[in-house]
Amino acid sequence: MFDTKTELIEKINLAEDSELELKSVRLKEGKIAISRDKIADEIAAFANSADGIIIFGVDDKTKLIEGIDLDKLDELETIIRDIVNDSIKPPVSVKIITMNLPNINGDSVPVLKVDILKSLFVHESPGGYLQRIGSSKRKMQPEALARLFQQRSQTRIIRFDEQHVPDTSISDLNKDLFKKFDFKTNDSFETICEKLKLITKDEAGNKRLTVAGALLCADNPEKFIPNAFIEAVAYKGLARNSNYQNNAKKITGPLDKQIIEAVKFIQANMKIKAIKDPGRIDIPQFSIKAVFEAIVNAAAHRDYSIFGSKIRLFMFDDRLEIYSPGTIPNSMTIESLPLRQSTRNELITSLLARCKVDITETKQFMMEKRGEGVPIIIDESEKLSGKKPVYQLIDNSELLLTIYSS
């Protein structure tokens, strides 16, 4: 916002409003003296309400551009980064830009511009849950807070995977990745993206990527959706101990690619036993059919609205553990998982159902949406190991699947 000097100066001259906050930078005993809690409140209020900017180095009362000492710019930037990461829950992503503006004497002085985008999440700061109203911040009343949580959660009318991702545009879609959906039509690329719900309009009418669009058609989804990746680790032995770590990989990229790479990670790191009956028979540590379904389910049904959580995949000598962020969707229970079909991310599952796959002999597409995934996981794993896989809900916020070795 207000990216040019002319735009910024004109905005400053109009004084603070729902888009602009001005802050002087004072020194005390040679160090920057600002209230971290108050800055955290200002940033969180913007993130909860609408796009906004804070300009450090401008007096909020006189609107005079005072500037910041050059040797204090790094210190101030560090303070801001600490604030957005440590004083706001969940952390807020901001863009920090140093600019030179003319002071009252016409001399060019540095200021720090902090861009804050309306967030996918609801943020709490030291002052509580705040919103920006005009030039001030206000604590949200319970009714308003409940509405905001509803708007930005999986329970709202527009599903989380269909909502727009701030600071994105159709140019962030990789057209080569888009081809995997095999959408045969004479419509324009943009029209197809709209029909597939890869893009949508924000409140201002700007076209943005949807969460699903970013996850499946952006080269680096984690750039837009924090922790949208899979952490995979293979251990030697039975315990999670970094001293006995055989292999580890942060699996990134489009969601369908993550699924394939996670399956390949398990294939590359699992053991193969051999028996004679009467000829040699190879027995894998895990059923790849089961592993594939388990990873697809984790990627498709995880709760992407939970900030800072990722899919975690841990291999041990006796078992495979897959942790997926989020509770069980809708009214399902652990007991009903093999019997019912439900999804948290309808758009993501629909798009995965268009993605072809050849990693197993029996699967043509990533998902077939018939509710067969969990039964396949259970049957194939139990057939191989003699033990039934176990689902556990941890703290009502993470689903753990344990598949036992053969």
Buried (B, 14 or more C-beta within 10 A) or exposed (E): BBEEEEEBBEBBEEEBEBBBBBBBBEEEEEEBEBEBEBBBBBBBBBBBBBBBBBBBBBBBEEEBBBBBBEEBBEBBBEBBEEBBEEBBBBBBBBEBEBBEBEBEEEEEBBBBBBBBBBBBBBBBBBBEBBBBEEBEBBEBEEEBBEEBBEEBBBEBEEBBBBBBBBBBEBEBBBEEBBEBBEBEEEEEEEEBBBEBBBBBEBEEEEBBBBBBBBBBBBBBBBBBBBBBBBBBBBBBEEEEEEEBEEEBBEBBBBBBBBBBBBBBBBBEBBEEEEEEEEEEEEEBBBBBBBBBBBBBBBBBBBBBBBBEBBBBBBBBBEBBBBBBBBBBBEEBEEEEBBEBEBBBBBBBBBBBBBBEBEBBEEBEEBBBBEBBBBBBBBBBBBEBBEBEBBBEBEEEEBBBBBBBBB
